[in-house]
Every structure is written in structure tokens, then in C-alpha cells.
Amino acid sequence: MNKNDLIQKLADTQGLAKHDAAKAVEGTFDLIAAALKAGDEVRLTGFGVFVVATRAGGKGRNPQTGEEITIKPSKQPRFRPGKQLKDSLN
């Protein structure tokens, strides 16, 4: 399922206009991204938790030249599924 499929299913199941469903989905994604950018976690009970994880920097190699490079530390979004979501799949 892609974002357009999600919007269409939301519109169909909730009786919304497709435009309104698109605004709801986009707004949800924007709020989650903004919270993660601020360093907060987003906890959706029964679904899961979105958190920001920090990847350590280190040394690496350029595969084309073999030259050693420095990899900067970075922040990555992570998702931990909730128990209810995991249970619904099994």
C-alpha cells in the first residue's frame, strides 16, 4: 500500500472526501516528522512508537578508490511496533 492507496482507503472507510482524507494523512505525517525533528518521540498506543536514534560516526572505505573516509554521526527515525500491532499479525 502506498500513500495514495492509504488516502483512498481512508476516504472510503470513513466516508470522507478524498481531498479531506489527503489533508488528514499529510497533516499526520507532518506532525510526526516535526515531533521527531524536535527530538520528541511519538507514541501511538496500540500501534507503536516513532523515535529518533543516533548512529555513531566512524571510519569507512570508499569502495571505488579504497580511500579511508570519515562517516559523520547522524540521526535516524526508527519505529518500534506496539504489542497490539504485533499480535494482530499473528
C-alpha positions in Angstrom: 0.0 0.0 0.0 1.4 3.4 -0.9 0.3 6.8 0.3 -2.3 7.3 -2.4 -3.8 3.9 -1.6 -3.9 4.9 2.1 -5.7 8.1 1.3 -8.3 6.3 -0.9 -9.0 3.6 1.7 -9.3 6.3 4.5 -11.8 8.2 2.3 -13.8 5.1 1.6 -13.9 3.6 5.1 -14.6 6.9 6.9 -16.9 8.5 4.4 -14.6 11.4 3.8 -14.0 13.3 0.6 -10.6 12.3 -0.9 -9.3 15.8 -0.5 -10.1 15.8 3.2 -8.5 12.3 3.7 -5.4 13.6 1.9 -5.2 16.6 4.2 -5.6 14.3 7.3 -2.8 11.9 6.1 -0.5 14.7 5.1 -1.1 16.5 8.4 -0.4 13.4 10.4 2.9 12.8 8.6 3.9 16.4 9.1 3.2 16.3 12.8 5.1 13.1 13.3 8.1 14.5 11.3 8.0 17.8 13.3 7.9 16.0 16.6 10.9 13.7 15.6 12.8 16.8 14.3 12.3 18.4 17.7 13.8 15.3 19.4 10.5 14.0 20.8 9.1 10.5 20.4 5.6 9.9 19.0 3.8 7.2 21.0 0.6 5.8 19.4 -0.9 3.4 21.9 -1.7 0.1 20.3 0.2 0.9 17.2 3.8 1.7 18.0 6.4 4.3 18.8 8.4 6.6 16.5 11.8 7.6 18.0 15.0 9.2 16.9 18.1 7.1 17.1 21.6 8.4 16.9 24.0 6.5 14.6 27.6 6.8 15.7 30.2 8.1 13.3 33.2 6.1 12.4 35.7 5.2 9.7 34.7 3.6 6.3 36.2 3.0 2.9 35.3 4.3 -0.5 34.6 1.1 -2.4 35.8 2.6 -5.7 39.1 4.0 -4.6 39.8 2.2 -1.3 40.4 5.6 0.3 39.5 5.7 4.0 36.7 8.2 4.8 35.2 9.6 8.0 31.5 8.9 8.5 29.7 11.6 10.5 27.2 10.8 13.2 23.6 11.1 12.2 20.1 10.8 13.4 17.7 8.2 12.0 14.0 7.7 12.5 13.0 4.4 14.0 9.7 2.6 14.5 9.0 0.1 17.3 5.7 -1.7 16.8 3.4 -2.0 19.7 2.2 -5.3 21.2 -1.3 -4.9 19.8 0.0 -4.4 16.2 2.4 -7.4 16.6 -0.4 -9.6 18.0 -2.7 -8.6 15.1 -0.2 -10.0 12.6 0.0 -13.5 14.2 
